[in-house]
Amino acid sequence: MLFVRHPRARRYVVTVRDDGVVRVTVPRRGSMREAREFAGRQEAWIERQRRLRERERSCAPAAAEDARCQARIRAKRELPPRLMTLAAEHGLTVSKISIRNQKWRWGSCSRRGHICLNWRLVETPAWVRDYVLIHELMHLRRMDHSRQFWKLVAQACPEYQAARQWLREHGRSL
């Protein structure tokens, strides 16, 4: 277990990295004893995450028999280059890209330029996928969903409303 004190953290956070290492974020006024106790209470969740990460690691191309595994591999191969191409077209800089297994989100963007994408995007039409990528990229300019934000999205992706409608109608089936 890796304990990391973070000056801006307000609470304890446990994450499991892809390689199975458990990281516990400790708030600036938190104690190591409380951090260990918190992590101890999360043991069942940590084990589930480790099993999930192990299953994802075993999704090697040679062993990729099922469609989901192949789609995840495809997502890791195809989504980052497309995102970087769109970022360059719009003069934006992305600091990090992650492909995740998210149930409800298609993507997210942090203030530091870390964009997370749902692997299921590779199963959407290209124009819908590009909308999601552009949506997250526009958060690098505006970190909200204000009218100004949607104007940026509309300028970069004129068919964004149709893409949003497609996701509403078909997204849950992916």
C-alpha positions as YAML, in Angstrom:
chain: A
units: angstrom
residues:
- id: 1
  name: MET
  ca: [0.00, 0.00, 0.00]
- id: 2
  name: LEU
  ca: [1.23, 3.44, -0.96]
- id: 3
  name: PHE
  ca: [0.26, 6.35, 1.32]
- id: 4
  name: VAL
  ca: [0.49, 9.79, -0.27]
- id: 5
  name: ARG
  ca: [-0.23, 13.02, 1.58]
- id: 6
  name: HIS
  ca: [-1.92, 15.54, -0.70]
- id: 7
  name: PRO
  ca: [-2.08, 19.22, 0.34]
- id: 8
  name: ARG
  ca: [-5.46, 19.85, -1.35]
- id: 9
  name: ALA
  ca: [-7.16, 16.59, -0.38]
- id: 10
  name: ARG
  ca: [-10.11, 17.01, 1.95]
- id: 11
  name: ARG
  ca: [-10.78, 13.35, 2.62]
- id: 12
  name: TYR
  ca: [-9.13, 9.94, 2.47]
- id: 13
  name: VAL
  ca: [-9.29, 8.29, -0.94]
- id: 14
  name: VAL
  ca: [-8.34, 4.74, -1.90]
- id: 15
  name: THR
  ca: [-7.53, 3.91, -5.52]
- id: 16
  name: VAL
  ca: [-6.20, 0.77, -7.14]
- id: 17
  name: ARG
  ca: [-3.81, 1.33, -10.03]
- id: 18
  name: ASP
  ca: [-3.81, -0.83, -13.15]
- id: 19
  name: ASP
  ca: [-0.78, -2.72, -11.81]
- id: 20
  name: GLY
  ca: [-2.71, -3.60, -8.61]
- id: 21
  name: VAL
  ca: [-0.90, -1.18, -6.30]
- id: 22
  name: VAL
  ca: [-3.23, 0.41, -3.74]
- id: 23
  name: ARG
  ca: [-2.80, 4.15, -3.21]
- id: 24
  name: VAL
  ca: [-4.28, 5.91, -0.20]
- id: 25
  name: THR
  ca: [-4.50, 9.69, -0.45]
- id: 26
  name: VAL
  ca: [-4.15, 11.33, 2.96]
- id: 27
  name: PRO
  ca: [-5.51, 14.85, 3.49]
- id: 28
  name: ARG
  ca: [-3.07, 17.42, 4.83]
- id: 29
  name: ARG
  ca: [-4.50, 17.24, 8.36]
- id: 30
  name: GLY
  ca: [-5.12, 13.49, 8.28]
- id: 31
  name: SER
  ca: [-3.18, 10.93, 10.27]
- id: 32
  name: MET
  ca: [-1.48, 7.78, 9.01]
- id: 33
  name: ARG
  ca: [-3.35, 5.76, 11.63]
- id: 34
  name: GLU
  ca: [-6.70, 6.99, 10.30]
- id: 35
  name: ALA
  ca: [-5.52, 6.36, 6.74]
- id: 36
  name: ARG
  ca: [-4.66, 2.73, 7.58]
- id: 37
  name: GLU
  ca: [-8.01, 2.25, 9.33]
- id: 38
  name: PHE
  ca: [-9.85, 3.77, 6.36]
- id: 39
  name: ALA
  ca: [-8.01, 1.48, 3.94]
- id: 40
  name: GLY
  ca: [-8.79, -1.49, 6.20]
- id: 41
  name: ARG
  ca: [-12.50, -0.74, 5.96]
- id: 42
  name: GLN
  ca: [-12.17, -0.74, 2.17]
- id: 43
  name: GLU
  ca: [-10.56, -4.21, 1.91]
- id: 44
  name: ALA
  ca: [-13.53, -5.87, 0.14]
- id: 45
  name: TRP
  ca: [-13.69, -3.04, -2.41]
- id: 46
  name: ILE
  ca: [-9.91, -3.16, -2.89]
- id: 47
  name: GLU
  ca: [-10.01, -6.91, -3.58]
- id: 48
  name: ARG
  ca: [-12.82, -6.48, -6.12]
- id: 49
  name: GLN
  ca: [-10.82, -3.75, -7.86]
- id: 50
  name: ARG
  ca: [-7.68, -5.88, -7.90]
- id: 51
  name: ARG
  ca: [-9.60, -8.79, -9.46]
- id: 52
  name: LEU
  ca: [-11.06, -6.43, -12.04]
- id: 53
  name: ARG
  ca: [-7.62, -5.00, -12.87]
- id: 54
  name: GLU
  ca: [-6.20, -8.53, -13.15]
- id: 55
  name: ARG
  ca: [-9.00, -9.53, -15.52]
- id: 56
  name: GLU
  ca: [-8.35, -6.39, -17.60]
- id: 57
  name: ARG
  ca: [-4.61, -7.16, -17.74]
- id: 58
  name: SER
  ca: [-5.37, -10.67, -18.93]
- id: 59
  name: CYS
  ca: [-7.20, -9.14, -21.87]
- id: 60
  name: ALA
  ca: [-4.12, -9.58, -24.04]
- id: 61
  name: PRO
  ca: [-4.69, -9.60, -27.82]
- id: 62
  name: ALA
  ca: [-3.85, -13.31, -28.06]
- id: 63
  name: ALA
  ca: [-6.39, -14.17, -25.35]
- id: 64
  name: ALA
  ca: [-9.04, -11.69, -26.46]
- id: 65
  name: GLU
  ca: [-11.92, -13.98, -27.31]
- id: 66
  name: ASP
  ca: [-14.91, -12.01, -26.19]
- id: 67
  name: ALA
  ca: [-16.15, -8.82, -27.83]
- id: 68
  name: ARG
  ca: [-15.87, -6.64, -24.72]
- id: 69
  name: CYS
  ca: [-12.23, -7.49, -24.25]
- id: 70
  name: GLN
  ca: [-11.54, -6.73, -27.91]
- id: 71
  name: ALA
  ca: [-13.43, -3.44, -27.67]
- id: 72
  name: ARG
  ca: [-11.36, -2.37, -24.65]
- id: 73
  name: ILE
  ca: [-8.15, -3.16, -26.48]
- id: 74
  name: ARG
  ca: [-9.43, -1.27, -29.51]
- id: 75
  name: ALA
  ca: [-10.39, 1.71, -27.32]
- id: 76
  name: LYS
  ca: [-6.91, 1.94, -25.81]
- id: 77
  name: ARG
  ca: [-5.42, 1.81, -29.30]
- id: 78
  name: GLU
  ca: [-7.83, 4.15, -31.14]
- id: 79
  name: LEU
  ca: [-9.23, 6.76, -28.74]
- id: 80
  name: PRO
  ca: [-6.01, 8.48, -27.53]
- id: 81
  name: PRO
  ca: [-4.64, 9.21, -31.04]
- id: 82
  name: ARG
  ca: [-8.03, 10.57, -32.17]
- id: 83
  name: LEU
  ca: [-8.28, 12.76, -29.06]
- id: 84
  name: MET
  ca: [-4.77, 14.12, -29.65]
- id: 85
  name: THR
  ca: [-5.61, 14.87, -33.30]
- id: 86
  name: LEU
  ca: [-8.73, 16.81, -32.30]
- id: 87
  name: ALA
  ca: [-6.78, 18.60, -29.54]
- id: 88
  name: ALA
  ca: [-4.16, 19.71, -32.07]
- id: 89
  name: GLU
  ca: [-6.86, 20.90, -34.49]
- id: 90
  name: HIS
  ca: [-8.31, 23.11, -31.75]
- id: 91
  name: GLY
  ca: [-4.97, 24.25, -30.32]
- id: 92
  name: LEU
  ca: [-5.47, 22.47, -26.99]
- id: 93
  name: THR
  ca: [-3.08, 20.50, -24.81]
- id: 94
  name: VAL
  ca: [-4.06, 17.28, -23.04]
- id: 95
  name: SER
  ca: [-1.81, 16.24, -20.16]
- id: 96
  name: LYS
  ca: [-3.02, 12.66, -19.73]
- id: 97
  name: ILE
  ca: [-5.55, 10.27, -21.28]
- id: 98
  name: SER
  ca: [-7.18, 7.35, -19.49]
- id: 99
  name: ILE
  ca: [-9.53, 4.74, -20.88]
- id: 100
  name: ARG
  ca: [-11.93, 3.51, -18.22]
- id: 101
  name: ASN
  ca: [-14.88, 1.26, -17.63]
- id: 102
  name: GLN
  ca: [-17.45, 3.84, -16.56]
- id: 103
  name: LYS
  ca: [-21.10, 2.95, -16.18]
- id: 104
  name: TRP
  ca: [-22.70, 6.37, -16.51]
- id: 105
  name: ARG
  ca: [-20.15, 8.73, -18.02]
- id: 106
  name: TRP
  ca: [-18.82, 8.92, -21.55]
- id: 107
  name: GLY
  ca: [-15.92, 11.06, -20.47]
- id: 108
  name: SER
  ca: [-14.55, 13.56, -17.99]
- id: 109
  name: CYS
  ca: [-11.91, 16.26, -17.89]
- id: 110
  name: SER
  ca: [-9.92, 17.56, -14.94]
- id: 111
  name: ARG
  ca: [-8.60, 21.07, -14.51]
- id: 112
  name: ARG
  ca: [-5.11, 19.71, -15.06]
- id: 113
  name: GLY
  ca: [-5.97, 18.44, -18.54]
- id: 114
  name: HIS
  ca: [-6.48, 14.76, -17.68]
- id: 115
  name: ILE
  ca: [-9.21, 13.38, -19.93]
- id: 116
  name: CYS
  ca: [-10.87, 10.08, -19.09]
- id: 117
  name: LEU
  ca: [-12.85, 8.28, -21.77]
- id: 118
  name: ASN
  ca: [-15.25, 5.37, -21.59]
- id: 119
  name: TRP
  ca: [-14.05, 2.37, -23.61]
- id: 120
  name: ARG
  ca: [-17.59, 1.92, -24.96]
- id: 121
  name: LEU
  ca: [-17.05, 4.97, -27.18]
- id: 122
  name: VAL
  ca: [-15.43, 2.70, -29.77]
- id: 123
  name: GLU
  ca: [-18.84, 1.09, -30.22]
- id: 124
  name: THR
  ca: [-20.50, 4.38, -31.19]
- id: 125
  name: PRO
  ca: [-20.53, 5.91, -34.68]
- id: 126
  name: ALA
  ca: [-17.44, 8.03, -35.41]
- id: 127
  name: TRP
  ca: [-19.41, 11.31, -35.44]
- id: 128
  name: VAL
  ca: [-20.87, 10.56, -32.00]
- id: 129
  name: ARG
  ca: [-17.45, 9.58, -30.64]
- id: 130
  name: ASP
  ca: [-15.95, 12.80, -32.00]
- id: 131
  name: TYR
  ca: [-18.67, 14.80, -30.26]
- id: 132
  name: VAL
  ca: [-17.77, 13.27, -26.88]
- id: 133
  name: LEU
  ca: [-14.06, 13.88, -27.47]
- id: 134
  name: ILE
  ca: [-14.71, 17.49, -28.50]
- id: 135
  name: HIS
  ca: [-17.03, 17.98, -25.52]
- id: 136
  name: GLU
  ca: [-14.26, 16.93, -23.14]
- id: 137
  name: LEU
  ca: [-11.68, 19.03, -25.00]
- id: 138
  name: MET
  ca: [-13.86, 22.12, -24.72]
- id: 139
  name: HIS
  ca: [-13.75, 21.68, -20.95]
- id: 140
  name: LEU
  ca: [-10.07, 22.62, -21.24]
- id: 141
  name: ARG
  ca: [-11.35, 26.05, -22.25]
- id: 142
  name: ARG
  ca: [-14.38, 26.19, -19.94]
- id: 143
  name: MET
  ca: [-14.89, 23.94, -16.91]
- id: 144
  name: ASP
  ca: [-18.66, 24.16, -16.78]
- id: 145
  name: HIS
  ca: [-21.77, 23.56, -18.86]
- id: 146
  name: SER
  ca: [-22.71, 27.22, -19.29]
- id: 147
  name: ARG
  ca: [-24.10, 28.75, -22.47]
- id: 148
  name: GLN
  ca: [-20.58, 29.83, -23.37]
- id: 149
  name: PHE
  ca: [-19.40, 26.24, -23.05]
- id: 150
  name: TRP
  ca: [-22.14, 24.96, -25.37]
- id: 151
  name: LYS
  ca: [-21.28, 27.70, -27.88]
- id: 152
  name: LEU
  ca: [-17.70, 26.39, -27.93]
- id: 153
  name: VAL
  ca: [-18.99, 22.85, -28.49]
- id: 154
  name: ALA
  ca: [-21.35, 24.03, -31.27]
- id: 155
  name: GLN
  ca: [-18.50, 25.84, -33.04]
- id: 156
  name: ALA
  ca: [-16.26, 22.78, -32.89]
- id: 157
  name: CYS
  ca: [-18.99, 20.20, -33.54]
- id: 158
  name: PRO
  ca: [-22.07, 21.65, -35.31]
- id: 159
  name: GLU
  ca: [-23.96, 18.32, -35.17]
- id: 160
  name: TYR
  ca: [-23.50, 17.96, -31.41]
- id: 161
  name: GLN
  ca: [-27.24, 17.95, -30.64]
- id: 162
  name: ALA
  ca: [-27.83, 14.97, -32.92]
- id: 163
  name: ALA
  ca: [-24.92, 13.16, -31.27]
- id: 164
  name: ARG
  ca: [-26.35, 13.85, -27.80]
- id: 165
  name: GLN
  ca: [-29.71, 12.51, -28.97]
- id: 166
  name: TRP
  ca: [-28.02, 9.37, -30.36]
- id: 167
  name: LEU
  ca: [-26.36, 8.77, -27.00]
- id: 168
  name: ARG
  ca: [-29.68, 9.21, -25.16]
- id: 169
  name: GLU
  ca: [-31.39, 6.71, -27.45]
- id: 170
  name: HIS
  ca: [-28.64, 4.09, -27.84]
- id: 171
  name: GLY
  ca: [-26.09, 4.70, -25.10]
- id: 172
  name: ARG
  ca: [-27.51, 2.36, -22.48]
- id: 173
  name: SER
  ca: [-27.47, -0.57, -24.88]
- id: 174
  name: LEU
  ca: [-23.69, -0.45, -25.34]
...
